[in-house]
Amino acid sequence: MTRLNVLLLIAVMATAMFLVHTQYRSRLLYTELDRANTEARRLEVDGDRLQVEKRAQATPLRVEKLAKEQLKMRTTTPAITQYVRPDGTVIPPIPAPAASAPARPASTNPSRRTG
């Protein structure tokens, strides 16, 4: 009977130790999960901030300003545009017609007669 009591005592102690160890590991894992969730929220907020910053940096006006100032680019016009054929030869530019004043049509207003 004494042996059985000692054996049961050892079994109860082993089970209690296993339970304590399991609870300890559970708390560690919960703490790690909470830290990971906090880090994920922080990264999500940081990612949202970077997306807003990216959109602000890529506005058409800003891109055009940087192209003009830093890259010394200019807006295309027919006068500076060169067209290239598939064989590599350049098509000469077509000169723009001279801007002349349009002819005014004669007045056809019937209420205005000269006598």
C-alpha positions in Angstrom: 0.0 0.0 0.0 2.8 2.4 0.8 4.4 1.8 -2.6 1.1 2.6 -4.3 0.8 5.8 -2.3 4.3 6.9 -3.2 3.7 6.0 -6.9 0.4 8.1 -6.8 2.2 11.0 -5.1 4.9 11.0 -7.8 2.2 10.9 -10.5 0.3 13.8 -9.0 3.5 15.8 -8.6 4.6 15.1 -12.2 1.1 16.1 -13.4 1.2 19.3 -11.3 4.7 20.2 -12.7 3.5 19.5 -16.2 0.5 21.8 -15.6 2.7 24.6 -14.3 5.0 24.3 -17.2 2.1 24.3 -19.7 0.6 27.4 -18.1 4.0 29.1 -18.2 4.5 28.3 -21.9 1.0 29.5 -22.6 1.6 32.9 -20.9 4.9 33.2 -22.9 3.1 32.5 -26.2 0.3 34.9 -25.4 2.8 37.6 -24.6 4.6 36.9 -27.8 1.3 37.0 -29.8 0.4 40.3 -28.2 3.8 41.8 -29.2 3.4 40.5 -32.7 -0.1 42.0 -32.9 1.2 45.3 -31.6 4.1 45.3 -34.2 1.6 44.4 -37.0 -0.6 47.4 -36.0 2.5 49.6 -35.9 3.6 48.4 -39.4 0.1 48.8 -40.8 0.0 52.4 -39.6 3.5 53.0 -40.9 2.5 51.5 -44.3 -0.6 53.7 -44.5 1.6 56.7 -43.8 4.0 55.7 -46.5 1.2 55.2 -49.0 -0.1 58.7 -48.2 3.4 60.1 -48.6 3.9 58.3 -51.9 0.7 59.7 -53.3 1.7 63.2 -52.2 5.1 62.8 -53.9 3.6 61.5 -57.2 1.2 64.3 -57.9 1.4 65.4 -61.6 2.3 69.0 -60.7 5.2 67.8 -58.5 6.5 65.4 -61.1 6.3 68.1 -63.8 8.1 70.6 -61.5 10.9 68.1 -60.8 11.2 67.2 -64.4 11.6 70.9 -65.4 13.9 71.8 -62.5 16.1 68.8 -61.9 16.1 67.0 -65.2 15.9 70.1 -67.4 13.0 68.7 -69.4 10.5 70.8 -71.3 7.1 70.3 -72.7 7.0 68.9 -76.2 5.9 71.0 -79.2 5.6 70.1 -82.9 8.7 72.3 -83.5 11.0 70.1 -81.4 9.4 66.7 -82.0 11.2 64.3 -84.3 9.5 61.3 -85.7 11.6 58.2 -86.7 10.6 55.6 -89.2 11.0 51.9 -88.4 14.2 51.8 -90.5 15.8 54.5 -88.3 15.6 57.5 -90.6 14.2 60.7 -89.2 11.1 62.3 -90.8 11.7 66.0 -91.4 9.4 68.2 -89.4 6.5 69.9 -91.1 6.8 73.7 -90.8 3.9 75.3 -89.0 1.8 77.5 -91.3 2.2 81.2 -90.6 -0.6 82.5 -88.5 -2.5 85.1 -90.5 -5.5 87.1 -89.5 -8.7 85.4 -90.7 -10.7 87.3 -93.3 -13.8 89.1 -92.0 -17.0 88.2 -93.9 -19.1 91.1 -95.2 -21.9 92.1 -92.9 -25.1 90.5 -93.9 -27.3 92.0 -91.3 -30.6 93.0 -93.1 -31.6 95.5 -90.5 -28.6 97.6 -91.2 -28.9 99.3 -94.6 -27.1 102.2 -96.0 -29.0 104.4 -98.2 
